Amino acid sequence: ATFCLRTGALLRAPALDGLPSWRVERRDGRAVVLGAQPAASPPVLTSAGLPESVVIVGGGAAAIAAAVTLRQEGYPHAITLLSADSEPPYDRPNLSKDYLAGTAEANWLPLRGASFYTDQRIDVRCGTRVVRLDPAQRAVELADGSRVGYGALLLATGAEPNRLTIPGADLPHVCMLRSRADCDALIGKLKNARRCVVVGASFIGLEAAAALRTRGLDVAVVAPDAQPMARVLGEALGETIRALHESRGVTFHLGATPTQIAPDHVVLSNGDTLPADVVLVGIGVHPNVALAEDAGLAVDRGVTVDRFLRTSAPDIYAAGDIARWPDPLTGERIRVEHWVVAQRQGIAAASNMLGRQQPFDAVPFFWSQHYDLTVRYVGHAAQWDRVEIAGDLRAHDGSVTYWRGDTRLAVATVGRDLACLHAEAALEQQAATHA
């Protein structure tokens, strides 16, 4: 996150609030802290030109960031957040990390207390499914047949996990990990489990594998890849992450896929059989674009938006996992499934609803936690033709730079947080030059 040194104001997520600031004076060569500065009041906006109401479909990072930003910026009218999730917005990345590992309490997860939404006049409706958009009438239709009108609409419907379609995939000990309800169900099954098979060597799969090992379970990871995470991070960093997991007791079965799940084992395509009390499936996700598609919005492997996160329909914005926007580095359209990007897009979309005309030009960033190792990644490199490695990845002190031709696309670091910040600044300068 980035904050203003003078005022403490939030300049860039991941965060929803600024920091307290303190009055300081110099006295006799010393800095003396006099007291806290009063919190800034939201600006007073006139209703002219503002949407008469805002509806947000979704309950994740982009949704809560947009709702909070609207109120922080002084938006005076109704805000309605319609979420299919059973709970108000919570820290979803923690599900595959500390919460699953049992080292984070449940009360760490909510991003806001219940009173916040009442105090801020944000109508949060959990367990509410939107079934249709009506752009012509500026309304959304709910599963119960009721309708909610809007002046501006934010689609932040996120992504859904891909599911296995093999025999046994519907057995009760086969779990997904997307929502808190999913995670709680998985934790409940772990109480009587000793052996877990994780299907998929994705970020979620390997973070969950680390959490399960922290709980003391035997963990086997099954994936068709030759090296975990190589498609995103490259062979060298993928090998580093694999070696770390193996040093902690995780076994890998690569170049294979499950063909059948039984109550106590998993059969693989190479003929191996793995004992399993619990099976966790993490084979990627797909964006929830059905609402947008059915409403006639432009959709291309995500909801197509411009630099201001506007869709092809008037006063409808999209943010988070579903949004496909112009990459500030290359101009190519990209879609990124990470928390920080979703928060930043929610903030930008809210600002643009208020007429700010703020382009979303932040270079994407994400992090991934594996035991005591954090991988930080800035930029976006779906395809590259060469990498440059600095330092010693195996010693968890290095970086990987991904290039396509003469264009630097992204940088990943381990043990070099400051280098990641420098890389982010360099990529943003590069993007500004490209623009």
LUMVOZA-866482 format. One record per atom (N, C-alpha, C): y, x, z. Coordinates in steps of 0.05 Angstrom, whole numbers, padded with zeros to 5 digits, always signed. Atoms other than C-alpha are relative to their C-alpha. Layout:
! residues N
YXZ...
This chain:
! residues 435
-00024+00017+00000+00000+00000+00000+00025+00018+00000-00025-00014+00001+00072+00021-00011+00022-00017+00014-00021+00013-00016+00130+00004+00036+00027+00015-00003-00026-00012+00001+00205+00017+00035+00005+00015+00026-00005-00016-00024+00222+00073+00084+00024-00010+00015-00024+00009-00013+00290+00042+00099-00004-00027+00015+00002+00028-00011+00271-00031+00111-00028-00007+00009+00027+00007-00006+00195-00031+00117-00011-00022-00018+00009+00022+00018+00191-00083+00061-00024+00009-00016+00023-00005+00017+00126-00088+00023+00009+00004-00029-00007-00005+00028+00134-00057-00046-00025-00003-00017+00024+00002+00017+00061-00057-00069-00024-00005+00018+00025+00005-00014-00005-00086-00045-00019+00024-00004+00013+00021-00016-00058-00081-00016+00013-00004+00027-00012+00010-00025-00019-00117+00038+00013-00026-00006-00014+00025+00003+00014-00184+00049+00027+00001+00014-00025-00001-00016+00070-00164+00097+00012+00028-00001-00013-00026-00004+00121-00109+00106-00006+00011+00028+00003-00013-00026+00124-00063+00167+00025-00003+00016-00024+00001-00017+00171-00068+00227+00017+00025-00005-00017-00023+00002+00231-00023+00221+00017+00002+00025-00013-00006-00026+00270+00010+00278+00027+00013-00005-00027-00013+00001+00343+00029+00288-00002+00027+00012+00003-00028-00009+00348+00104+00295+00028+00013-00003-00024-00016+00000+00407+00149+00312-00006+00030+00005+00002-00029-00007+00415+00225+00313+00018+00006+00024-00016-00008-00023+00438+00250+00381-00008+00028+00009+00004-00028-00009+00445+00323+00397-00025+00012-00014+00021-00011+00016+00397+00341+00341-00027-00014+00003+00025+00015-00004+00345+00290+00362+00003-00028-00013+00001+00028+00010+00324+00224+00330-00007-00018+00023+00004+00018-00022+00331+00169+00381-00005-00028-00011+00007+00027+00009+00297+00102+00369+00013-00020+00019-00016+00019-00016+00342+00046+00393-00013-00027+00004+00012+00026-00003+00302-00016+00380-00009-00010-00028+00010+00011+00025+00268-00058+00328+00022-00015-00015-00018+00016+00017+00308-00086+00270-00011-00028-00001+00009+00028+00003+00306-00162+00266-00014-00004-00027+00014+00006+00025+00257-00187+00214+00019-00015-00019-00017+00013+00020+00292-00207+00150-00009-00029-00005+00006+00028+00006+00296-00281+00137-00004-00003-00030+00004+00004+00029+00271-00308+00070+00027-00008-00013-00024+00008+00014+00326-00316+00019+00001-00030-00004-00003+00029+00004+00354-00386+00008+00002-00004-00030+00000+00006+00029+00336-00410-00062+00009-00028-00005-00007+00027+00008+00368-00469-00095-00023-00011-00017+00022+00013+00014+00321-00519-00127+00003+00002-00030-00005+00000+00029+00353-00512-00195-00018+00021-00014+00017-00018+00016+00303-00481-00244-00026+00007+00013+00026-00006-00013+00246-00478-00194-00020-00022-00006+00020+00021+00003+00180-00514-00204+00000-00019+00024-00001+00019-00022+00178-00578-00163-00023+00002+00019+00023-00006-00018+00111-00558-00134-00017+00021-00013+00019-00021+00010+00060-00502-00140-00028-00007+00009+00028+00003-00007-00015-00512-00142-00014+00026-00007+00016-00024+00003-00061-00452-00134-00029-00007+00001+00029+00005+00000-00134-00459-00154-00015+00025+00005+00014-00024-00009-00175-00408-00116+00007+00006+00028-00005-00006-00028-00180-00379-00047-00004+00030+00006+00004-00028-00004-00185-00304-00057+00026+00016+00002-00023-00018-00003-00137-00245-00060+00024-00009-00015-00023+00008+00016-00093-00269-00116+00012-00026+00011-00009+00025-00010-00088-00339-00086+00017+00003+00025-00015-00002-00025-00066-00320-00016+00025+00017-00005-00024-00016+00006-00019-00266-00043+00022-00016-00013-00020+00017+00013+00016-00316-00087+00012-00020+00019-00011+00019-00019+00023-00368-00032+00019+00013+00020-00017-00014-00019+00050-00318+00018+00026+00009-00013-00024-00010+00014+00098-00288-00033+00020-00022-00005-00018+00023+00005+00126-00356-00052+00017-00007+00025-00015+00006-00024+00145-00370+00020+00018+00023+00008-00017-00023-00007+00171-00300+00033+00025+00002-00018-00023+00000+00018+00216-00307-00027+00017-00025+00001-00017+00024-00005+00244-00373-00002-00006-00024-00016+00007+00024+00015+00208-00422-00046-00002-00024+00018-00002+00021-00020+00224-00489-00013-00019-00024-00003+00015+00024+00006+00176-00539-00045-00029+00003+00008+00028+00002-00008+00103-00559-00036-00017+00022-00013+00020-00019+00010+00049-00506-00043-00028-00011+00008+00027+00010-00006-00023-00531-00048-00021+00020-00010+00021-00019+00007-00082-00483-00048-00027-00014+00001+00025+00014+00002-00147-00513-00072-00022+00020-00003+00021-00021+00000-00207-00470-00055-00028-00013+00003+00028+00010-00002-00281-00484-00067-00014+00013+00023+00012-00013-00023-00296-00436-00010+00002-00018+00025+00000+00017-00024-00313-00467+00057+00020+00009+00021-00019-00010-00020-00262-00424+00094+00026+00009-00013-00025-00010+00010-00189-00404+00086-00003+00029-00009+00003-00027+00011-00176-00337+00051-00007+00021+00021+00010-00021-00018-00211-00278+00083-00003+00026-00015+00003-00027+00011-00222-00203+00071-00027+00003-00013+00026-00001+00015-00276-00207+00018-00012+00027-00003+00013-00026+00003-00285-00132+00007-00015+00009+00025+00014-00008-00025-00306-00125+00080-00028-00010+00001+00027+00012-00001-00367-00168+00067-00022+00020-00006+00021-00019+00007-00406-00112+00034+00002+00026+00015-00004-00025-00015-00380-00060+00082-00004-00004+00030+00003+00001-00029-00366-00064+00157-00012-00026+00010+00011+00025-00010-00382-00138+00165-00030-00002-00003+00029+00000+00004-00451-00132+00134-00013+00021+00017+00012-00021-00017-00463-00068+00172-00001-00007+00029+00000+00008-00028-00449-00104+00237+00021+00015+00017-00020-00016-00015-00390-00059+00256+00028-00013-00001-00025+00015+00000-00335-00111+00243-00005-00028+00011+00003+00026-00012-00325-00174+00283+00008-00021-00020-00007+00022+00018-00320-00241+00249+00030-00006+00000-00029+00006+00000-00248-00249+00272+00017+00020-00014-00015-00019+00017-00229-00189+00230+00005-00011-00028+00000+00008+00028-00241-00227+00166+00023-00018-00009-00021+00018+00010-00188-00283+00162+00026+00016-00005-00025-00013+00007-00125-00259+00127+00024-00012+00014-00021+00013-00015-00083-00308+00166-00013-00019+00020+00010+00019-00019-00093-00350+00228+00005-00029-00010-00002+00028+00009-00099-00426+00221+00029-00010+00003-00027+00010-00004-00029-00437+00248+00020+00009-00022-00018-00010+00020+00002-00395+00193+00005-00020-00022-00003+00019+00022-00012-00446+00139+00016-00024+00007-00016+00022-00009+00016-00502+00180+00029+00007+00002-00027-00009-00004+00078-00463+00199+00015+00005-00027-00012-00006+00026+00090-00442+00127-00002-00023-00020+00002+00024+00017+00076-00511+00099-00016+00006-00026+00018-00005+00022+00019-00487+00055-00025-00018+00004+00022+00019-00003-00032-00542+00044-00025+00013-00011+00025-00013+00008-00099-00506+00043-00022-00020+00002+00022+00019+00001-00157-00550+00022-00025+00015-00007+00025-00014+00004-00223-00515+00032-00022-00019-00009+00022+00017+00010-00287-00540+00001+00008-00020-00021-00011+00018+00020-00247-00571-00054-00004+00011-00028+00007-00009+00026-00272-00566-00125+00018-00013-00021-00016+00010+00023-00225-00573-00185-00019-00003-00024+00019+00004+00022-00263-00603-00244+00014-00001-00027-00014+00002+00026-00209-00610-00297+00029+00006+00003-00029-00004+00002-00140-00586-00316+00011-00019-00021-00013+00018+00019-00092-00633-00351+00028+00012-00005-00026-00012+00004-00036-00589-00378+00021-00019-00011-00019+00019+00011-00004-00647-00415+00014-00016+00022-00011+00015-00022+00006-00686-00351+00007+00017+00024-00006-00019-00022+00015-00624-00307-00014-00009+00026+00016+00009-00023-00041-00643-00260-00028+00013-00001+00028-00009-00001-00110-00620-00237-00016-00023+00012+00018+00021-00010-00168-00667-00224-00021+00012+00018+00020-00010-00019-00213-00658-00164-00026-00014-00003+00027+00011+00002-00287-00672-00156-00002-00029+00010+00001+00027-00010-00272-00736-00117+00016-00020-00017-00015+00017+00018-00231-00763-00175+00030-00001+00004-00029+00000-00005-00163-00753-00144+00014+00022-00017-00015-00018+00016-00108-00715-00179+00023+00012+00016-00022-00014-00013-00056-00664-00156+00019+00010-00021-00019-00008+00020+00007-00655-00197+00012+00027+00007-00012-00026-00004+00042-00588-00206+00024+00003-00018-00022-00010+00017+00106-00558-00232-00008+00027-00012+00012-00025+00010+00072-00490-00238-00028+00002+00012+00028-00002-00007-00002-00475-00234-00010+00029-00002+00013-00026+00001-00038-00410-00216-00030-00003+00000+00030+00000+00001-00111-00403-00237-00009+00027+00011+00010-00024-00013-00144-00353-00190-00029-00006+00009+00026+00011-00005-00215-00379-00195-00022+00022+00004+00018-00022-00006-00247-00310-00190-00025+00001-00018+00024-00005+00015-00317-00293-00212-00024-00010+00015+00025+00009-00012-00388-00316-00200-00021+00021-00004+00021-00020+00004-00448-00271-00189-00019-00007-00022+00022+00004+00019-00498-00263-00245-00026-00004+00015+00025+00006-00015-00566-00290-00225-00024+00009-00016+00026-00007+00012-00636-00267-00238-00013-00025-00010+00014+00023+00012-00678-00313-00282-00030+00007-00002+00028-00008+00000-00747-00286-00264-00015-00017+00020+00015+00015-00020-00804-00319-00226+00005+00010+00028-00005-00007-00028-00789-00320-00152+00029+00004+00007-00029-00005-00006-00713-00312-00159+00012-00021+00018-00011+00021-00017-00703-00377-00122-00014-00002+00028+00013-00001-00026-00745-00358-00061+00021+00003+00022-00020+00001-00021-00709-00366+00006+00009+00028+00010-00008-00026-00010-00708-00291+00021+00016+00016-00021-00016-00013+00021-00670-00275-00044+00029-00009+00004-00027+00005-00007-00596-00269-00030+00020+00010-00020-00023-00010+00015-00529-00261-00066+00020+00009+00021-00022-00008-00018-00466-00231-00036+00026-00003-00013-00026+00005+00011-00402-00263-00058+00019-00012+00021-00017+00014-00020-00376-00308-00002-00008+00008+00028+00008-00005-00028-00375-00303+00073-00025-00016+00007+00024+00016-00006-00427-00359+00075-00025+00016-00011+00022-00016+00011-00471-00315+00030-00007+00023+00020+00004-00023-00017-00461-00256+00077-00013-00008+00027+00011+00010-00025-00475-00296+00140-00030-00008-00003+00028+00007+00005-00539-00323+00109-00018+00025-00002+00015-00025+00002-00561-00253+00091-00004+00013+00027+00002-00012-00026-00546-00227+00161-00021-00015+00017+00020+00016-00015-00587-00284+00190-00029+00008-00008+00027-00008+00010-00647-00263+00147-00008+00028+00009+00006-00027-00008-00641-00191+00169-00011+00003+00028+00009-00002-00028-00658-00207+00241-00030+00005+00002+00029-00004+00000-00732-00209+00224-00010+00016-00023+00008-00015+00024-00732-00161+00166+00000+00030+00006+00001-00029-00003-00749-00088+00160+00004+00014-00027-00001-00012+00026-00752-00075+00085+00017-00017-00019-00018+00015+00018-00698-00094+00035+00000+00013-00028-00003-00010+00028-00697-00087-00041+00027-00010-00010-00025+00006+00013-00628-00085-00073-00003+00002-00030+00002+00000+00029-00628-00105-00146+00027+00004-00011-00026-00007+00012-00571-00071-00182+00013+00023+00015-00013-00024-00012-00535-00005-00170+00030-00002-00006-00029+00005+00003-00465-00036-00175+00015+00009+00025-00016-00006-00024-00408-00025-00126-00010-00017+00023+00010+00018-00022-00431-00086-00086-00027+00008+00009+00028-00007-00007-00504-00066-00089-00002+00025+00017+00002-00025-00015-00493+00005-00065+00015-00001+00026-00014+00003-00025-00441-00013-00013-00018-00015+00020+00018+00015-00017-00490-00064+00013-00024+00017+00009+00022-00017-00007-00546-00013+00012+00008+00018+00023-00010-00016-00022-00503+00032+00057+00001-00016+00026-00002+00017-00024-00490-00026+00104-00027-00006+00012+00027+00007-00009-00564-00044+00107-00013+00024+00013+00011-00024-00013-00583+00028+00123+00013+00004+00027-00013-00002-00026-00531+00028+00178-00013-00018+00021+00015+00019-00017-00570-00031+00207-00028+00010+00006+00026-00011-00005-00633+00011+00204-00022-00010-00018+00021+00011+00017-00669-00025+00148-00009+00021-00020+00009-00016+00022-00712+00010+00096+00011-00013-00026-00014+00011+00023-00674+00002+00030-00009+00014-00025+00006-00010+00027-00697+00010-00042+00019-00013-00020-00018+00010+00020-00649+00003-00100-00013+00001-00027+00012+00002+00026-00674-00021-00168+00022-00005-00021-00021+00003+00021-00631-00013-00231-00010+00011-00026+00010-00010+00026-00642-00002-00306+00014+00026-00008-00016-00023+00008-00591+00055-00308-00015+00026+00007+00011-00027-00006-00610+00129-00309+00014+00012+00024-00016-00010-00023-00556+00142-00257+00017-00023+00010-00016+00022-00010-00522+00092-00211+00030+00005-00005-00029+00001+00004-00449+00075-00228+00009+00018-00022-00008-00018+00021-00450+00122-00287+00018-00013-00021-00016+00013+00021-00421+00070-00334+00029-00003+00008-00028+00002-00009-00358+00066-00291+00011+00027+00008-00009-00024-00012-00354+00133-00257-00009+00026-00014+00011-00023+00014-00393+00179-00303-00024+00012+00015+00025-00011-00011-00457+00219-00292+00004+00016+00025-00003-00018-00023-00430+00271-00244+00006-00014+00026-00007+00015-00025-00398+00224-00194-00022-00019+00007+00023+00017-00006-00457+00176-00201-00022+00015+00014+00021-00017-00013-00504+00233-00183+00008+00006+00028-00009-00006-00027-00461+00250-00123-00005-00024+00019+00004+00024-00017-00464+00178-00097-00029-00004+00005+00029+00003-00003-00538+00175-00110-00011+00019+00021+00009-00020-00019-00550+00240-00072+00008-00007+00029-00008+00008-00027-00510+00214-00013-00018-00022+00011+00017+00022-00009-00551+00150-00009-00028+00010+00006+00027-00011-00005-00616+00189-00015-00001+00016+00026-00001-00015-00025-00594+00234+00041+00000-00018+00025+00001+00019-00022-00587+00172+00084-00025-00017+00000+00026+00013-00001-00656+00147+00067-00004-00022-00021+00004+00020+00021-00645+00100+00008-00017+00012-00022+00016-00009+00023-00697+00105-00047+00009-00015-00025-00009+00012+00025-00679+00092-00120-00024-00003-00019+00020+00005+00021-00723+00062-00174+00016-00007-00025-00018+00003+00023-00681+00073-00237-00016-00002-00026+00014+00005+00025-00698+00056-00308-00020-00022+00001+00019+00023-00004-00733-00007-00283+00016-00025+00007-00011+00026-00008-00719-00080-00273-00021-00017+00014+00020+00017-00012-00753-00133-00230-00010-00020-00020+00012+00021+00018-00801-00179-00267-00010-00024+00015+00010+00022-00017-00825-00221-00209+00006+00006+00029-00004-00002-00029-00808-00234-00136-00020-00017+00014+00019+00014-00016-00861-00254-00087+00011-00001+00029-00010+00002-00028-00852-00273-00013+00002+00026+00015-00001-00025-00015-00866-00202+00010+00002+00025-00018-00002-00023+00017-00857-00157-00051+00015-00007-00026-00013+00002+00026-00821-00145-00117-00016+00016-00021+00014-00014+00022-00857-00127-00182+00021+00010-00020-00019-00012+00019-00820-00079-00229-00011+00002-00028+00008-00001+00028-00822-00072-00304-00017+00025-00006+00017-00024+00004-00855-00003-00297-00027-00002+00014+00025+00004-00013-00912-00033-00258+00000+00005+00030-00001-00005-00029-00890-00011-00189+00004-00026+00016-00004+00022-00019-00892-00059-00130+00014+00010+00025-00016-00008-00023-00840-00054-00075-00003-00021+00022+00000+00020-00022-00850-00087-00007+00028-00009+00006-00027+00011-00005-00792-00132+00011-00001-00024+00018-00005+00024-00018-00774-00178+00069+00025-00015-00009-00024+00011+00010-00706-00190+00038+00007+00013-00027-00009-00010+00026-00681-00183-00034+00029-00007-00004-00028+00005+00005-00607-00175-00048+00006+00006-00029-00006-00003+00029-00584-00186-00120+00029+00006-00004-00027-00007+00006-00522-00150-00143+00002+00011-00028+00002-00009+00028-00524-00148-00219+00025-00008-00016-00025+00006+00013-00451-00161-00234+00009-00028+00002-00012+00027-00002-00407-00222-00241+00011-00007-00028-00014+00009+00024-00376-00264-00295+00024-00018+00008-00024+00014-00008-00306-00295-00294-00004-00030-00002+00001+00030+00000-00299-00369-00277+00022-00011-00019-00020+00009+00020-00263-00390-00341-00004-00028-00010+00007+00026+00012-00294-00459-00352+00024-00019+00001-00023+00018-00002-00232-00496-00327+00020+00006-00022-00020-00008+00020-00186-00456-00372-00010-00006-00028+00012+00004+00027-00233-00461-00432+00000-00030-00007+00001+00028+00005-00242-00536-00425+00028-00012-00004-00027+00010+00003-00167-00545-00421+00014+00010-00025-00011-00010+00025-00156-00508-00486+00017+00025+00002-00015-00025-00003-00125-00445-00458-00014+00022-00015+00012-00023+00014-00136-00380-00495-00018+00015+00019+00020-00014-00016-00199-00347-00469-00014+00020-00017+00015-00021+00014-00230-00281-00490-00011+00019+00021+00012-00016-00021-00278-00252-00439+00018+00000+00025-00020+00003-00021-00227-00277-00388+00022-00018-00010-00022+00016+00008-00165-00319-00389+00022+00019-00010-00020-00017+00013-00115-00287-00437+00027-00006+00012-00027+00002-00011-00047-00274-00405+00018+00021-00013-00019-00020+00010+00016-00237-00426+00008+00019+00023-00009-00020-00020+00053-00182-00387+00010-00014+00025-00011+00015-00023+00081-00236-00341-00021-00018+00013+00024+00014-00010+00011-00265-00327+00001-00030-00007-00001+00028+00010+00028-00329-00366-00023-00004-00019+00021+00007+00018-00029-00363-00401+00012-00012-00026-00009+00012+00025-00024-00397-00469+00012-00028+00004-00011+00027-00006-00003-00463-00435+00025+00003+00017-00025-00002-00015+00067-00474-00407-00004-00003+00030-00001+00002-00029+00076-00462-00332-00028+00003+00013+00026-00006-00011+00003-00441-00322-00004+00030-00001+00004-00029-00003-00010-00370-00297-00029+00005+00008+00027-00008-00009-00075-00333-00284+00002+00028+00012+00000-00026-00014-00089-00275-00237-00027+00005+00012+00025-00007-00013-00147-00237-00207-00022+00005-00020+00024-00006+00016-00217-00231-00234-00001-00013-00027+00002+00014+00025-00206-00281-00290+00021+00010-00021-00022-00006+00017-00142-00252-00319-00006+00024-00018+00003-00022+00019-00144-00209-00382+00028+00006-00012-00028-00006+00006-00078-00174-00392+00003+00026-00014-00004-00025+00014-00047-00117-00432+00001+00024+00018+00000-00025-00016-00064-00049-00402+00026+00015-00005-00025-00014+00004+00002-00013-00390-00004+00028-00012+00005-00027+00010-00031+00053-00410-00006+00000-00030+00010+00000+00027-00063+00033-00476+00009-00023-00017-00007+00025+00014-00038-00036-00494-00023-00018-00005+00024+00016+00004-00110-00060-00499-00003-00020+00023+00004+00020-00021-00128-00123-00461-00024+00008+00018+00020-00008-00019-00168-00109-00398-00003-00022+00021+00005+00018-00022-00198-00149-00341-00013+00017+00022+00009-00018-00022-00209-00116-00273-00008-00018+00024+00011+00017-00021-00252-00145-00217+00003+00015+00027-00004-00014-00025-00220-00112-00156+00023-00013+00016-00017+00014-00020-00183-00136-00094+00030+00008-00003-00028-00009+00001-00120-00093-00101+00014-00012-00024-00012+00011+00025-00107-00115-00173+00005-00029+00004-00004+00029-00004-00117-00188-00153+00024-00005+00017-00023+00004-00017-00067-00183-00096+00026+00005-00015-00024-00007+00014-00016-00148-00139+00007-00021-00022-00005+00021+00020-00024-00200-00194+00009-00026+00012-00010+00024-00014-00017-00257-00145+00029+00002+00007-00029-00004-00007+00049-00228-00121+00017-00002-00025-00016+00000+00024+00073-00217-00192+00002-00028-00012+00000+00027+00011+00053-00287-00215+00019-00018+00016-00018+00015-00017+00090-00318-00155+00029+00006-00007-00027-00008+00007+00152-00279-00172+00009-00011-00026-00007+00010+00026+00150-00301-00244+00002-00031+00000-00004+00029-00003+00142-00374-00223+00029-00006+00009-00028+00003-00010+00210-00364-00189+00021+00010-00020-00018-00008+00021+00240-00339-00254+00008+00029-00001-00008-00028-00002+00240-00265-00239-00006+00017-00025+00008-00015+00025+00209-00243-00306-00008+00029+00007+00010-00026-00010+00171-00187-00271-00026+00006-00015+00025-00007+00014+00120-00154-00318-00020+00012+00019+00021-00013-00016+00054-00135-00287-00008+00025-00014+00004-00025+00013+00053-00062-00304-00012+00021+00019+00013-00018-00019+00017-00032-00243-00026+00011-00012+00026-00012+00008-00039+00017-00260-00021-00009+00019+00021+00010-00018-00104-00012-00233-00010+00021+00020+00010-00018-00021-00132+00017-00169-00023-00015+00015+00020+00011-00018-00196+00006-00129-00012+00023+00017+00014-00019-00017-00236+00040-00074-00028-00011+00005+00028+00009-00006-00310+00038-00056-00009+00018+00023+00008-00014-00025-00339+00057+00012-00031+00003+00001+00028-00006-00002-00407+00090+00020-00004+00018+00025+00002-00014-00025-00422+00110+00092+00028+00012+00007-00026-00012-00006-00365+00160+00108+00014+00011-00025-00012-00009+00025-00349+00173+00035+00015-00023-00013-00016+00020+00015-00293+00135+00000+00006+00011-00028-00007-00007+00027-00286+00137-00075+00025-00016-00007-00025+00013+00008-00215+00122-00099+00003+00004-00031+00000+00000+00029-00203+00105-00172+00026-00013-00009-00025+00011+00010-00137+00094-00208-00001+00002-00031+00001+00001+00029-00129+00073-00281-00022-00019-00009+00022+00017+00010-00180+00038-00326-00011+00015-00024+00014-00014+00022-00231+00073-00371-00026-00014-00006+00025+00013+00008-00281+00026-00402-00017+00018-00018+00013-00019+00018-00297+00080-00453+00016+00026+00000-00014-00026+00001-00281+00154-00452-00017+00019-00016+00015-00019+00016-00301+00214-00494-00003+00027+00014+00004-00025-00015-00294+00270-00443+00010-00004+00029-00010+00000-00027-00284+00282-00369+00007+00029+00008-00007-00025-00012-00252+00338-00330-00006-00002+00030+00007+00001-00029-00281+00354-00261+00014+00023+00014-00013-00020-00016-00241+00391-00209-00012+00000+00028+00011-00001-00027-00267+00415-00142-00031-00001-00001+00029+00001-00003-00338+00404-00117-00008-00028+00009+00007+00028-00006-00362+00332-00121-00023-00001+00020+00023+00001-00018-00427+00348-00085+00009+00005+00029-00010-00005-00027-00386+00374-00026+00020-00022+00008-00018+00022-00006-00345+00309-00029+00029+00009+00001-00027-00011+00002-00282+00346-00048+00006+00006-00029-00005-00004+00028-00264+00335-00120+00012-00024-00014-00011+00022+00016-00237+00292-00175-00012+00000-00028+00009+00002+00028-00258+00267-00244+00023-00014-00015-00020+00012+00018-00207+00253-00299-00013-00008-00026+00013+00012+00023-00228+00208-00356+00020+00000-00024-00017-00002+00023-00199+00221-00425-00012-00014-00025+00008+00009+00027-00201+00188-00493+00020+00012-00019-00018-00015+00017-00173+00235-00544+00020+00016+00018-00020-00013-00016-00107+00261-00515+00011-00018+00022-00010+00019-00020-00098+00200-00470-00016+00001+00025+00012+00001-00027-00113+00205-00396-00002-00029+00008+00004+00028-00006-00143+00138-00377-00002-00006+00029+00006+00006-00028-00164+00143-00305-00007+00026+00015+00008-00022-00017-00177+00189-00246-00015-00011+00024+00015+00007-00024-00230+00183-00191+00000+00024+00018-00001-00022-00020-00227+00224-00127-00019-00006+00023+00014+00001-00025-00271+00238-00067+00011+00022+00018-00011-00020-00018-00241+00272-00007+00027+00011-00007-00026-00010+00010-00175+00280-00043+00019-00024-00003-00016+00024+00001-00133+00220-00025+00028+00006-00011-00026-00007+00011-00067+00255-00039+00000+00004-00030+00003-00005+00029-00092+00276-00107-00001-00027-00015+00001+00027+00013-00106+00202-00122+00028-00012-00002-00027+00010+00001-00035+00184-00104+00017+00014-00021-00014-00015+00021-00008+00239-00149-00009-00010-00028+00011+00009+00026-00054+00214-00205+00012-00028-00006-00012+00026+00005-00028+00143-00196+00029+00002-00010-00028-00004+00008+00044+00166-00201+00001+00011-00029+00000-00011+00026+00028+00207-00263-00008-00021-00021+00009+00021+00019-00009+00149-00297+00022-00021-00004-00022+00020+00002+00049+00102-00282+00023+00011-00017-00020-00013+00017+00098+00151-00313-00009+00000-00029+00012+00001+00026+00051+00156-00372+00002-00028-00012-00002+00028+00010+00050+00080-00378+00028-00007-00007-00028+00006+00005+00125+00076-00374+00009+00012-00026-00007-00013+00025+00131+00125-00431-00012-00015-00024+00014+00015+00021+00080+00085-00472+00015-00026-00006-00014+00025+00004+00120+00021-00460+00026+00004-00016
